[in-house]
Amino acid sequence: MDKARILVLAIAGCAGIAALYLASGSDDKPAPPPPVAQLPTVDILVARSDIGLGQA
């Protein structure tokens, strides 16, 4: 085999091993975010269609 091919295969092998190591990583999951504070809300009624002046 040509020296250049061996060098390319060695670099590809090292890159594959590095990718395998990085992909395996740690199985620790990040902590869940803290709960968001619930703000008080108010219900609002909205007309379905336009209401003329003086109409109920």
PDB file of N, CA, C and O in Angstrom, chain B, residues numbered from 101:
ATOM      1  N   MET B 101       0.841  -1.181   0.000  1.00  0.00           N
ATOM      2  CA  MET B 101       0.000   0.000   0.000  1.00  0.00           C
ATOM      3  C   MET B 101       0.883   1.240   0.000  1.00  0.00           C
ATOM      4  O   MET B 101       2.003   1.243   0.511  1.00  0.00           O
ATOM      5  N   ASP B 102       0.339   2.275  -0.585  1.00  0.00           N
ATOM      6  CA  ASP B 102       1.058   3.544  -0.643  1.00  0.00           C
ATOM      7  C   ASP B 102       1.062   4.195   0.742  1.00  0.00           C
ATOM      8  O   ASP B 102       0.108   4.036   1.503  1.00  0.00           O
ATOM      9  N   LYS B 103       2.119   4.918   1.069  1.00  0.00           N
ATOM     10  CA  LYS B 103       2.215   5.585   2.380  1.00  0.00           C
ATOM     11  C   LYS B 103       1.102   6.611   2.568  1.00  0.00           C
ATOM     12  O   LYS B 103       0.617   6.801   3.683  1.00  0.00           O
ATOM     13  N   ALA B 104       0.697   7.267   1.494  1.00  0.00           N
ATOM     14  CA  ALA B 104      -0.366   8.267   1.593  1.00  0.00           C
ATOM     15  C   ALA B 104      -1.690   7.610   1.989  1.00  0.00           C
ATOM     16  O   ALA B 104      -2.445   8.163   2.788  1.00  0.00           O
ATOM     17  N   ARG B 105      -1.968   6.434   1.430  1.00  0.00           N
ATOM     18  CA  ARG B 105      -3.214   5.731   1.769  1.00  0.00           C
ATOM     19  C   ARG B 105      -3.205   5.300   3.236  1.00  0.00           C
ATOM     20  O   ARG B 105      -4.216   5.406   3.930  1.00  0.00           O
ATOM     21  N   ILE B 106      -2.066   4.818   3.691  1.00  0.00           N
ATOM     22  CA  ILE B 106      -1.963   4.399   5.095  1.00  0.00           C
ATOM     23  C   ILE B 106      -2.168   5.596   6.015  1.00  0.00           C
ATOM     24  O   ILE B 106      -2.833   5.481   7.044  1.00  0.00           O
ATOM     25  N   LEU B 107      -1.601   6.740   5.653  1.00  0.00           N
ATOM     26  CA  LEU B 107      -1.769   7.950   6.450  1.00  0.00           C
ATOM     27  C   LEU B 107      -3.232   8.378   6.493  1.00  0.00           C
ATOM     28  O   LEU B 107      -3.749   8.730   7.553  1.00  0.00           O
ATOM     29  N   VAL B 108      -3.897   8.348   5.340  1.00  0.00           N
ATOM     30  CA  VAL B 108      -5.317   8.728   5.283  1.00  0.00           C
ATOM     31  C   VAL B 108      -6.157   7.762   6.114  1.00  0.00           C
ATOM     32  O   VAL B 108      -7.053   8.194   6.839  1.00  0.00           O
ATOM     33  N   LEU B 109      -5.885   6.473   6.022  1.00  0.00           N
ATOM     34  CA  LEU B 109      -6.629   5.491   6.823  1.00  0.00           C
ATOM     35  C   LEU B 109      -6.370   5.682   8.312  1.00  0.00           C
ATOM     36  O   LEU B 109      -7.286   5.524   9.119  1.00  0.00           O
ATOM     37  N   ALA B 110      -5.150   6.017   8.686  1.00  0.00           N
ATOM     38  CA  ALA B 110      -4.846   6.247  10.096  1.00  0.00           C
ATOM     39  C   ALA B 110      -5.584   7.475  10.615  1.00  0.00           C
ATOM     40  O   ALA B 110      -6.130   7.455  11.718  1.00  0.00           O
ATOM     41  N   ILE B 111      -5.600   8.541   9.824  1.00  0.00           N
ATOM     42  CA  ILE B 111      -6.317   9.756  10.232  1.00  0.00           C
ATOM     43  C   ILE B 111      -7.816   9.471  10.338  1.00  0.00           C
ATOM     44  O   ILE B 111      -8.470   9.914  11.282  1.00  0.00           O
ATOM     45  N   ALA B 112      -8.358   8.727   9.364  1.00  0.00           N
ATOM     46  CA  ALA B 112      -9.786   8.384   9.407  1.00  0.00           C
ATOM     47  C   ALA B 112     -10.100   7.515  10.616  1.00  0.00           C
ATOM     48  O   ALA B 112     -11.147   7.685  11.241  1.00  0.00           O
ATOM     49  N   GLY B 113      -9.214   6.591  10.955  1.00  0.00           N
ATOM     50  CA  GLY B 113      -9.424   5.742  12.125  1.00  0.00           C
ATOM     51  C   GLY B 113      -9.408   6.551  13.409  1.00  0.00           C
ATOM     52  O   GLY B 113     -10.245   6.347  14.288  1.00  0.00           O
ATOM     53  N   CYS B 114      -8.452   7.475  13.520  1.00  0.00           N
ATOM     54  CA  CYS B 114      -8.394   8.339  14.706  1.00  0.00           C
ATOM     55  C   CYS B 114      -9.647   9.209  14.812  1.00  0.00           C
ATOM     56  O   CYS B 114     -10.191   9.395  15.900  1.00  0.00           O
ATOM     57  N   ALA B 115     -10.097   9.736  13.679  1.00  0.00           N
ATOM     58  CA  ALA B 115     -11.309  10.554  13.688  1.00  0.00           C
ATOM     59  C   ALA B 115     -12.520   9.717  14.095  1.00  0.00           C
ATOM     60  O   ALA B 115     -13.389  10.202  14.819  1.00  0.00           O
ATOM     61  N   GLY B 116     -12.584   8.464  13.636  1.00  0.00           N
ATOM     62  CA  GLY B 116     -13.689   7.578  14.013  1.00  0.00           C
ATOM     63  C   GLY B 116     -13.689   7.266  15.498  1.00  0.00           C
ATOM     64  O   GLY B 116     -14.737   7.253  16.144  1.00  0.00           O
ATOM     65  N   ILE B 117     -12.490   7.012  16.037  1.00  0.00           N
ATOM     66  CA  ILE B 117     -12.391   6.728  17.473  1.00  0.00           C
ATOM     67  C   ILE B 117     -12.768   7.965  18.285  1.00  0.00           C
ATOM     68  O   ILE B 117     -13.450   7.855  19.304  1.00  0.00           O
ATOM     69  N   ALA B 118     -12.325   9.141  17.837  1.00  0.00           N
ATOM     70  CA  ALA B 118     -12.678  10.379  18.534  1.00  0.00           C
ATOM     71  C   ALA B 118     -14.186  10.611  18.483  1.00  0.00           C
ATOM     72  O   ALA B 118     -14.779  11.025  19.480  1.00  0.00           O
ATOM     73  N   ALA B 119     -14.813  10.350  17.332  1.00  0.00           N
ATOM     74  CA  ALA B 119     -16.263  10.518  17.203  1.00  0.00           C
ATOM     75  C   ALA B 119     -17.002   9.540  18.115  1.00  0.00           C
ATOM     76  O   ALA B 119     -18.005   9.898  18.733  1.00  0.00           O
ATOM     77  N   LEU B 120     -16.512   8.324  18.197  1.00  0.00           N
ATOM     78  CA  LEU B 120     -17.129   7.333  19.078  1.00  0.00           C
ATOM     79  C   LEU B 120     -17.037   7.767  20.540  1.00  0.00           C
ATOM     80  O   LEU B 120     -17.999   7.637  21.297  1.00  0.00           O
ATOM     81  N   TYR B 121     -15.882   8.279  20.924  1.00  0.00           N
ATOM     82  CA  TYR B 121     -15.688   8.749  22.305  1.00  0.00           C
ATOM     83  C   TYR B 121     -16.612   9.922  22.616  1.00  0.00           C
ATOM     84  O   TYR B 121     -17.239   9.956  23.675  1.00  0.00           O
ATOM     85  N   LEU B 122     -16.698  10.882  21.698  1.00  0.00           N
ATOM     86  CA  LEU B 122     -17.542  12.054  21.936  1.00  0.00           C
ATOM     87  C   LEU B 122     -19.026  11.702  21.921  1.00  0.00           C
ATOM     88  O   LEU B 122     -19.811  12.287  22.667  1.00  0.00           O
ATOM     89  N   ALA B 123     -19.413  10.749  21.077  1.00  0.00           N
ATOM     90  CA  ALA B 123     -20.824  10.365  21.000  1.00  0.00           C
ATOM     91  C   ALA B 123     -21.248   9.586  22.241  1.00  0.00           C
ATOM     92  O   ALA B 123     -22.392   9.695  22.683  1.00  0.00           O
ATOM     93  N   SER B 124     -20.332   8.803  22.805  1.00  0.00           N
ATOM     94  CA  SER B 124     -20.704   8.031  23.990  1.00  0.00           C
ATOM     95  C   SER B 124     -20.899   8.967  25.175  1.00  0.00           C
ATOM     96  O   SER B 124     -21.848   8.803  25.941  1.00  0.00           O
ATOM     97  N   GLY B 125     -20.019   9.939  25.334  1.00  0.00           N
ATOM     98  CA  GLY B 125     -20.154  10.968  26.369  1.00  0.00           C
ATOM     99  C   GLY B 125     -20.547  10.382  27.709  1.00  0.00           C
ATOM    100  O   GLY B 125     -20.218   9.236  28.018  1.00  0.00           O
ATOM    101  N   SER B 126     -21.238  11.154  28.487  1.00  0.00           N
ATOM    102  CA  SER B 126     -21.748  10.674  29.766  1.00  0.00           C
ATOM    103  C   SER B 126     -23.268  10.579  29.668  1.00  0.00           C
ATOM    104  O   SER B 126     -23.910  11.321  28.924  1.00  0.00           O
ATOM    105  N   ASP B 127     -23.810   9.669  30.421  1.00  0.00           N
ATOM    106  CA  ASP B 127     -25.262   9.465  30.385  1.00  0.00           C
ATOM    107  C   ASP B 127     -25.991  10.352  31.380  1.00  0.00           C
ATOM    108  O   ASP B 127     -27.194  10.198  31.591  1.00  0.00           O
ATOM    109  N   ASP B 128     -25.260  11.289  31.998  1.00  0.00           N
ATOM    110  CA  ASP B 128     -25.894  12.203  32.937  1.00  0.00           C
ATOM    111  C   ASP B 128     -26.806  13.161  32.189  1.00  0.00           C
ATOM    112  O   ASP B 128     -26.381  13.862  31.270  1.00  0.00           O
ATOM    113  N   LYS B 129     -28.053  13.178  32.595  1.00  0.00           N
ATOM    114  CA  LYS B 129     -29.006  14.108  31.975  1.00  0.00           C
ATOM    115  C   LYS B 129     -28.938  15.439  32.712  1.00  0.00           C
ATOM    116  O   LYS B 129     -28.737  15.463  33.926  1.00  0.00           O
ATOM    117  N   PRO B 130     -29.103  16.548  31.990  1.00  0.00           N
ATOM    118  CA  PRO B 130     -29.067  17.845  32.673  1.00  0.00           C
ATOM    119  C   PRO B 130     -30.270  17.992  33.612  1.00  0.00           C
ATOM    120  O   PRO B 130     -31.332  17.410  33.391  1.00  0.00           O
ATOM    121  N   ALA B 131     -30.072  18.773  34.641  1.00  0.00           N
ATOM    122  CA  ALA B 131     -31.146  18.985  35.607  1.00  0.00           C
ATOM    123  C   ALA B 131     -32.303  19.723  34.942  1.00  0.00           C
ATOM    124  O   ALA B 131     -32.071  20.615  34.126  1.00  0.00           O
ATOM    125  N   PRO B 132     -33.548  19.369  35.276  1.00  0.00           N
ATOM    126  CA  PRO B 132     -34.681  20.060  34.673  1.00  0.00           C
ATOM    127  C   PRO B 132     -34.701  21.526  35.113  1.00  0.00           C
ATOM    128  O   PRO B 132     -34.265  21.851  36.218  1.00  0.00           O
ATOM    129  N   PRO B 133     -35.204  22.403  34.254  1.00  0.00           N
ATOM    130  CA  PRO B 133     -35.246  23.822  34.625  1.00  0.00           C
ATOM    131  C   PRO B 133     -36.211  24.042  35.789  1.00  0.00           C
ATOM    132  O   PRO B 133     -37.159  23.275  35.959  1.00  0.00           O
ATOM    133  N   PRO B 134     -35.981  25.072  36.585  1.00  0.00           N
ATOM    134  CA  PRO B 134     -36.884  25.339  37.709  1.00  0.00           C
ATOM    135  C   PRO B 134     -38.273  25.717  37.182  1.00  0.00           C
ATOM    136  O   PRO B 134     -38.391  26.274  36.091  1.00  0.00           O
ATOM    137  N   PRO B 135     -39.315  25.418  37.950  1.00  0.00           N
ATOM    138  CA  PRO B 135     -40.668  25.744  37.485  1.00  0.00           C
ATOM    139  C   PRO B 135     -40.852  27.259  37.349  1.00  0.00           C
ATOM    140  O   PRO B 135     -40.298  28.047  38.116  1.00  0.00           O
ATOM    141  N   VAL B 136     -41.639  27.630  36.359  1.00  0.00           N
ATOM    142  CA  VAL B 136     -41.909  29.044  36.094  1.00  0.00           C
ATOM    143  C   VAL B 136     -43.033  29.509  37.015  1.00  0.00           C
ATOM    144  O   VAL B 136     -44.017  28.795  37.208  1.00  0.00           O
ATOM    145  N   ALA B 137     -42.886  30.699  37.578  1.00  0.00           N
ATOM    146  CA  ALA B 137     -43.914  31.240  38.471  1.00  0.00           C
ATOM    147  C   ALA B 137     -45.201  31.484  37.677  1.00  0.00           C
ATOM    148  O   ALA B 137     -45.161  32.041  36.580  1.00  0.00           O
ATOM    149  N   GLN B 138     -46.331  31.067  38.230  1.00  0.00           N
ATOM    150  CA  GLN B 138     -47.625  31.241  37.581  1.00  0.00           C
ATOM    151  C   GLN B 138     -48.198  32.602  37.962  1.00  0.00           C
ATOM    152  O   GLN B 138     -48.410  32.884  39.141  1.00  0.00           O
ATOM    153  N   LEU B 139     -48.447  33.439  36.966  1.00  0.00           N
ATOM    154  CA  LEU B 139     -49.018  34.755  37.218  1.00  0.00           C
ATOM    155  C   LEU B 139     -50.539  34.655  37.306  1.00  0.00           C
ATOM    156  O   LEU B 139     -51.139  33.842  36.602  1.00  0.00           O
ATOM    157  N   PRO B 140     -51.172  35.461  38.153  1.00  0.00           N
ATOM    158  CA  PRO B 140     -52.635  35.425  38.237  1.00  0.00           C
ATOM    159  C   PRO B 140     -53.245  35.966  36.940  1.00  0.00           C
ATOM    160  O   PRO B 140     -52.765  36.949  36.376  1.00  0.00           O
ATOM    161  N   THR B 141     -54.298  35.314  36.486  1.00  0.00           N
ATOM    162  CA  THR B 141     -54.965  35.737  35.248  1.00  0.00           C
ATOM    163  C   THR B 141     -56.426  36.050  35.521  1.00  0.00           C
ATOM    164  O   THR B 141     -56.971  35.670  36.557  1.00  0.00           O
ATOM    165  N   VAL B 142     -57.055  36.744  34.584  1.00  0.00           N
ATOM    166  CA  VAL B 142     -58.460  37.123  34.689  1.00  0.00           C
ATOM    167  C   VAL B 142     -59.150  36.720  33.394  1.00  0.00           C
ATOM    168  O   VAL B 142     -58.611  36.944  32.310  1.00  0.00           O
ATOM    169  N   ASP B 143     -60.346  36.122  33.493  1.00  0.00           N
ATOM    170  CA  ASP B 143     -61.114  35.765  32.301  1.00  0.00           C
ATOM    171  C   ASP B 143     -61.755  37.015  31.719  1.00  0.00           C
ATOM    172  O   ASP B 143     -62.271  37.856  32.455  1.00  0.00           O
ATOM    173  N   ILE B 144     -61.722  37.136  30.393  1.00  0.00           N
ATOM    174  CA  ILE B 144     -62.304  38.290  29.699  1.00  0.00           C
ATOM    175  C   ILE B 144     -63.270  37.768  28.645  1.00  0.00           C
ATOM    176  O   ILE B 144     -62.936  36.866  27.876  1.00  0.00           O
ATOM    177  N   LEU B 145     -64.472  38.343  28.614  1.00  0.00           N
ATOM    178  CA  LEU B 145     -65.451  37.979  27.602  1.00  0.00           C
ATOM    179  C   LEU B 145     -65.310  38.918  26.416  1.00  0.00           C
ATOM    180  O   LEU B 145     -65.126  40.123  26.585  1.00  0.00           O
ATOM    181  N   VAL B 146     -65.398  38.352  25.201  1.00  0.00           N
ATOM    182  CA  VAL B 146     -65.234  39.134  23.975  1.00  0.00           C
ATOM    183  C   VAL B 146     -66.444  38.889  23.090  1.00  0.00           C
ATOM    184  O   VAL B 146     -66.916  37.757  22.981  1.00  0.00           O
ATOM    185  N   ALA B 147     -66.954  39.950  22.452  1.00  0.00           N
ATOM    186  CA  ALA B 147     -68.101  39.818  21.564  1.00  0.00           C
ATOM    187  C   ALA B 147     -67.708  39.056  20.310  1.00  0.00           C
ATOM    188  O   ALA B 147     -66.597  39.204  19.801  1.00  0.00           O
ATOM    189  N   ARG B 148     -68.643  38.228  19.813  1.00  0.00           N
ATOM    190  CA  ARG B 148     -68.386  37.437  18.609  1.00  0.00           C
ATOM    191  C   ARG B 148     -68.495  38.294  17.363  1.00  0.00           C
ATOM    192  O   ARG B 148     -67.815  38.035  16.370  1.00  0.00           O
ATOM    193  N   SER B 149     -69.335  39.300  17.404  1.00  0.00           N
ATOM    194  CA  SER B 149     -69.500  40.207  16.263  1.00  0.00           C
ATOM    195  C   SER B 149     -69.567  41.642  16.776  1.00  0.00           C
ATOM    196  O   SER B 149     -69.605  41.869  17.985  1.00  0.00           O
ATOM    197  N   ASP B 150     -69.582  42.614  15.858  1.00  0.00           N
ATOM    198  CA  ASP B 150     -69.640  44.014  16.258  1.00  0.00           C
ATOM    199  C   ASP B 150     -70.943  44.314  16.978  1.00  0.00           C
ATOM    200  O   ASP B 150     -72.000  43.802  16.609  1.00  0.00           O
ATOM    201  N   ILE B 151     -70.863  45.144  18.006  1.00  0.00           N
ATOM    202  CA  ILE B 151     -72.031  45.566  18.757  1.00  0.00           C
ATOM    203  C   ILE B 151     -72.178  47.070  18.564  1.00  0.00           C
ATOM    204  O   ILE B 151     -71.252  47.842  18.815  1.00  0.00           O
ATOM    205  N   GLY B 152     -73.370  47.468  18.111  1.00  0.00           N
ATOM    206  CA  GLY B 152     -73.612  48.894  17.891  1.00  0.00           C
ATOM    207  C   GLY B 152     -73.737  49.634  19.214  1.00  0.00           C
ATOM    208  O   GLY B 152     -73.935  49.034  20.270  1.00  0.00           O
ATOM    209  N   LEU B 153     -73.616  50.949  19.127  1.00  0.00           N
ATOM    210  CA  LEU B 153     -73.705  51.792  20.303  1.00  0.00           C
ATOM    211  C   LEU B 153     -75.118  51.669  20.914  1.00  0.00           C
ATOM    212  O   LEU B 153     -76.108  51.822  20.198  1.00  0.00           O
ATOM    213  N   GLY B 154     -75.216  51.406  22.181  1.00  0.00           N
ATOM    214  CA  GLY B 154     -76.509  51.322  22.856  1.00  0.00           C
ATOM    215  C   GLY B 154     -77.122  49.925  22.831  1.00  0.00           C
ATOM    216  O   GLY B 154     -78.134  49.705  23.496  1.00  0.00           O
ATOM    217  N   GLN B 155     -76.569  49.000  22.113  1.00  0.00           N
ATOM    218  CA  GLN B 155     -77.109  47.646  22.069  1.00  0.00           C
ATOM    219  C   GLN B 155     -76.615  46.837  23.263  1.00  0.00           C
ATOM    220  O   GLN B 155     -75.516  47.047  23.775  1.00  0.00           O
ATOM    221  N   ALA B 156     -77.456  45.913  23.683  1.00  0.00           N
ATOM    222  CA  ALA B 156     -77.054  45.042  24.802  1.00  0.00           C
ATOM    223  C   ALA B 156     -76.386  43.802  24.270  1.00  0.00           C
ATOM    224  O   ALA B 156     -75.974  42.941  25.047  1.00  0.00           O
TER     225      ALA B 156
END
